[in-house]
Amino acid sequence: MSLETTDPTTGRTVRRFRAMKGADVKRILAAAAKAQREWAQRPMAERALPLRRAAALLKERAGELARLMALEMGKPHADGVAEAKKCAAGCEHFAEHAERYLAPRDIATDAGRSFVRYEPLGVVLAVMPWNFPFWQVFRFIAPAFMAGNGGVLKHASNVPQCALAIEKIMRDAGFPKALFRTLMIGSAGVPAVIADAHVAAVTLTGSEAAGRAVGEAAGRAIKPVVLELGGSDPFIVLADADLDEAAKVAAQARCINSGQSCIAAKRFIVVSGVHDRFVSRFVGHMRALKMGDPMDPASKIGPQARVDLRDDLHRQVQKAVRQGAKLALGGRVPPGPGAFYPPTVLTQVRRGNLAYEEEIFGPVAAVIRAKDENDAIAIANDSRFGLGASLWTASRETADRLVPRIEAGSVFVNGLVKSDPRLPFGGIKASGVGRELAEEGIRSFCNVKTVWMR
């Protein structure tokens, strides 16, 4: 088996890597466990030093890393630079705040002293996707390593050079060589790594199917797991919303990362009174997004990550239209090489339509008409997913009243959903379990130890 870099702009395979053998993986895991035990003994201030150096390297190499992302998964270059800098900000955040997040917490009981300690679990396996090939990994690395854990990375098979670039950053930053390694293996090798005695926990960002498989394997091994899975995020527009701003942000929210984001808005639920005016503005903003070579600064949308993913996306659009949705924009595969797919807007989407029920991973928006705000909230919750949600209203009172009714891991009012190192991130229902980032995230891979002293 090999792992390949295939340029989605041209369809040309530019580099292949041979997968590691099982014996090599076992040696890496044993060495990582040994390095982690030594790492866990270091004080917080000492752990922070290489993490701060990693932040500096991420900023220094941002252009180079962005070119690698463009080559392997088609991310527009400016977006890749922003992703590298966001990784740096995440590293800096946890280098500064981890000690406070993990400080022992005293609790009054019948003891002379009772408190809670947060201690590392060991080596964490990270199974990561291609869509944010650096950020997804560093949002695991920064908190987990500051907590005293080690890690091994099984990255998506189409971004092997990104995976190796992360390993080089960690090494160049001064982390112990064995503490973090990239495992050049395919998905079939993941269950054996989870079962290995040197692995203490698992984190995965990926599809619902991948989450079920990894969650099942972790359950068999009785190991903690964090799963950040798919989403079909609602973007709810109420009658008093600023339609100009909402429509502009809606296009950004749908087409971030060329539409390939779990927290990209996907279902645009608009109350009837402003539906047509919103759709007109929204289609205009979607049409204005330039699709093209990710290395062209003018390109806002690059290719999809792979041709097979683009073709699956198009089949979803075609089926949604057969089921009654109307094409207001796009919906046609452009001629020529590469995995390109244009910004697409589907209207008249109703319950039972594929675009209503399923996650669509690409620049395709499903617009759903709601009778009123209560109907809008009911439609938003009528999904097996629950990752993020965006609510648009001019009334803080309305927002305060409706936010508790929205079934999601996060709700952004008058803004697009995004991850931030300062805020916990994750979903409910089929969107996953556990949290990443912030105080809750760094504790995900800690032993929460109770101590009682007379």
N, C-alpha and C positions, 0 to 999 in steps of 0.2 A: 504493500500500500504506500502511496505517496500523498503528500500535502502540496497543494499547488497555488501559485500566484497567477491568477488569470485576470488580465486587465479588462474590466467590464466596459470600458470605453471602446475597445477594439475587438474584444473577444479572444485575444491572443494570450496563450499561456507563456509566461516569461520565465518562470522558475519552478522547479520541483524539489521537494525535500523528502527523503526517505523516512518513514515512520520508525520510531524507536522500538526496540525489542523489549519483551516483558522483563527480561533479566536486568536490562539497563534501567527501566522504570523502577524496579524494586531497589536498586542501588541508590538511585536518586532520592527515593522516599526515605530510606534509612539514613542517608546523610542529612537530609532536611530535618528529620526528627532530632538528630544529634545536635545540629546547629541551633535548632529552636530552643532546646533545653539550656544551652549556653546563653542565647539571646535573651531569654526570659529573666535571667539574673541581672541583666544590665539595668541601671536606673533609667527613668523616663528621659532625663535630659540627654543621656548618652544615646538612647534610641532615636531621639529627635534629630541628631546631627546628620546621619545619612539621609533621612527623609527630607530635610531642608536642602541638602545637596541635590537630591533627586528633583526637587522643585526647580532649582536653578538650571539643571540640565534640561528639563522639559521646556523651559522658556527659551534656553539657548538653542535647542534643537527643534523648535516648533515648526519652522519651515520645512526642514528635512522630514520630520514625522508626518506633516501634512501631505507631502508628496507621496509618502509611502501609503497613507490612507487613500489618496486619490488613485494610486496604482492598483491597490488590492481590492478596494470595495467601492470606489467611485465617489468618495466624498468631495464636494467642492473644496478647493484649497483653502479659502478663507475660513470655512467651517472647521477644517482640520487644524489650522493654526489656533482657532478659538478653543478647540477641544484639548489640545496640548496645554494651553494656558489654564484651562479649567482644572486639568489634572494637577498642575503646579499649585493652584489655589487650594485644592483639596489637601495636598500634602502639607502645605503651610498651615492650614487650619488645624489639622490633627496634631502636627508637631507642637502647636501652641496650646491647644485645649485638651489634649488627651489626659494629662495628669489631673485636671479638674474633673473631667468626665468620669474618671476611674478612681477618684479619691474614696477611701473607706467611708462608709455612711453609718454613723451612730444611731441606734434605735433604743429608746427607753423601754426596758423590760424589768423583770424581777432580778436580773443579773447585776453584778457589780459594774460590768460593762458588757454590752452586746452591740455588735456591729456587723456590717456586710463588707466583704472584700470582693474585688473583681480581679480574677486571675486568669491567665491565658489557658486555652485548651490544648494547644499544640500546633500541628501542621494542618492547615486548611486547604482543601482542594477547591480551586475556583474554576468553574466551567463557564466560559464566557463567549458572548456572541460577536459577530462581525460588525454590527451597525455603529457602535461607538467603541472601536477596538482598543483605545487607550483609556478613555474615561471609565468604562465599565470595570476595567482591571484596577485602576488606581483608586477608585472609590472603595474597593475591597482592600487593597494593599495598605493605604494610609491608616485607616483605623485598626485593622487587624495586626499590623506590625507594631504600631505604637502600644497595643495591648499586650505585646510580648509573644504573639504567634509567629509562625513561619507560614510559607505558602508554596504551593505548586499550581501552575496554570495549565489547564487544557483549553487552549483557545480554539475558536472556530477554524476549520480546516482551510478556509479560503484566505486567511490573514496570517500565514506563518511568519512573514517577515515583520509584521507588527509585533507578534509574540516575541520574536527574538530581539527586537529593538527594546522591548520592555525589560527583558532579562539583562541586556547590556546596560541600560540606564541604572538598574538596581546594582549591578556590579561596579559600574563607574562611580556611583554615589557612595560606595564604601560599605554596603551591606555585606555580611558574611556570604561567601560564594555559594554555599550550599543552602542558605536560608530561603532563597527564592529560585526556582527553576521552572523553565518552560518544558512541558511534556509534549513532545512531537508525536501525538497519537491521535487516532480517530475516535469517534464516539463509541465504537464497540469496545474500546479499552477502558472506558470510564468505570463500569461496575467493579472491575478488579481493583482499581485504584481506591475506590470508596471502601471496599472490603479490607484493604491492607491495614494491618495493625498500626502502622506509623501515621495514618491519616486520622485526625480527630474529628473533623467536621467538614461540611460541604456548603459552598455557596454557588448558586447558578442564576444567571440571567439568560433567558431564552424563551423558547416557545412553550406553550401549554403542554404539548406532547413530551418535550424534553424534560420539563419540570416534573411531570408524572413519573417518568422513568427514573430520574435521579432521586426524587423523593422516595420512590419505592425501594431503590437500592440503599439509600441512607436509612430507611426504616428497618430494613432487614439487618443492617449492621448496627442499629441503635446508635446512630450518630446525629447530632443536631444539624439542621439544614436551614438555609435561607433561600427562598425561591422568589425571584422577581420575574414574572412571566408576562404574558400578553396583555393587551388592553384594547378596549373599544371605547375610548374616552369620549364622553359627551361634552359638547360645547353648547351651553344653554343660553339662548338669547331671549330675554324678556321684553315686554312692550316698551319699557322706559329706558332701554339700553341705548348707549351712544352707537348708532348703527355704523357710522363711518369708521370709528375706531374698532368696533367689534369685527367688521368685515375685513379690515386690514390685518388685524391680529389673527383672525381665523385662517387666512391664507398662509401666514407664517406658521401657525400652529399645525396646520395639516401637512405642510411641505417641508418642515424641518428635517434635515438629513435626507432630502429627496423623498420624504414621506415614510422613511423606514425607521420609525421610532415607536417604542411601546407606549410612550406618553404623548405621542402626537394626537391631536384632536382628530376624531374619525367620524363621529356622528354629530351633525349640526342640527340641534333641536331648536326650532324657532317658533315662537307663538304666532298664531295666525295673523294677527293685526299688523305685524311688521315683516312677515315672511317674504313677500315678493320684493319689498325694498331691500331687505338684507341680501337675498339671493342675487339681485342685480349687481349690488356692490361687490359681493363676494366673488362672483364669476369674473368681474373686471379685474380684481386683484390677482386671482389665480391665473388669468390669461396673461398678465403682465410679467409673470415669473419666467425668466429666460432659462431654457434647458440647453445644455451643451457640455463641452469638454470641461471636466472638473478643474483643470488647470487654467482655464480662461477666467479671469477675474469677474467677467460679466455674468458668468453662469451662476444661477441661484439653485438650479436643480441639475444634478449629475445623472449618470446612469443608475439603474438599480444594481444591486451588488452582483447579481448573476443573471444570465439570460434565462435560465429555468425559472428563477423567481419572477422575472418580468413576465414570462409567459403564463405562469400561474396567476399573476395579478390580472392579466388581460382576460383570462378565462373567468375570473370572478366578476369582472365588469360585464362581460358578455352575458353571464348567467343572470346577474342582477337586472339587466335590461330585459331579458326574456321574461323575467318575473314581474315586470311592470314598471321598473324605474325608468326615468327619462334622462337622456344625456343632454346636459346643458353646456358641457364643455369637454373636449378631449375624447378619450375612449378609443383611440386608434394607435396601433403600433407604428412608429415612424419608420420609413425606409432606411436602409443602410446598416452598417455594423454596430455592434454594441447593444447594451441592455437598457436602452432608453425607453421611458414611458412618460407621456405628457401629463401635466396637471389636468385632472378630470373631476367634474362635478356631476353627481347623480341627484336628481330631484324626484319628488313623488315616491320616496322610499317609505314603505310601510312594513308593519310587523309581518313576519314570514318571509320577507325578502332577504336574500343572502347579505346584502349590504347593511341591513338592520341587525342581523343575528351574528355575523362573523367578524373577526378582526381582518381588516384589509390593510396590508403592509406595503404601502406605496402611496403616491400622491393622488389618492382618490378620495373625494369627500362625499358622504351620504347626507343629504339634507332631508330632515323629517319635520313635517308640519305638526305643531301641537295646538290644541284648542285654547289652552290657557296655562298659567304657571303650574297648576296642580297636574295637568296632563303632561307638561314638560318634565316635571320631576318623575312622574310615573314612567315615562318613556326612558329617561336617563337610567333609572334603576332596573329597567326591564332588559337585563343583560347578565350573562354569567360572569362577566368581568367586573372589576372594581378597582382600577388602578388610580387614575386621576380624573378630575372633572374641572371644567371652566364654567363659571356662572357670570352672566353679564346683566347688570342692573344698575340704575343710578341711585338706588335706595339702600343705604346701609342697614336699615331696619328689615327690608326684604331679604337681604343677604343673610343677616343674623338668623332670620326665621327659617330660611330654606337650607342653609349649609348643613344643619344636623340631619336633614332628611335625605341627603345625597349619599348613596352607598359607594364610597371610594376611599382610598388611602390618603388622598389629598384633594383639596378643593381650592382653586385659585379664582378669586373674584376680580373680574375685569382685567384679566391677564392670562397668558398662556401657561400651561403647566410645565414646570421644569424642576430639575433636581438641584439641590444646593447643599453643600457640606454642613451648613448650620441647621438644616431641617431634616427630620427623619423621612425616609423614602421607602415606599413599598405599597402593596395592595392587599385587597381582600378578595374573597370568592376565588374564581379561577385565575386571578391575577397574582396569586402567590401567598406566601406566608413569611413572617418575619420582617425586619426593617434593616435598612442600610443607612449609613451617614448619621451625623449628629450623635447625641448622647446614647440614644436607643441603639443605633447601629454599631457603635464601638463595643457595646456590651453584648452583642449577638454572639460573639465567639469568646465569651468569658465564662468561667465558672463563677457563678454568683454564690459566694461562700459565706454562710452564716457562722459567726463566732460568738460564743457565749462564755463569759468569764465570771466566776463568783467573786 
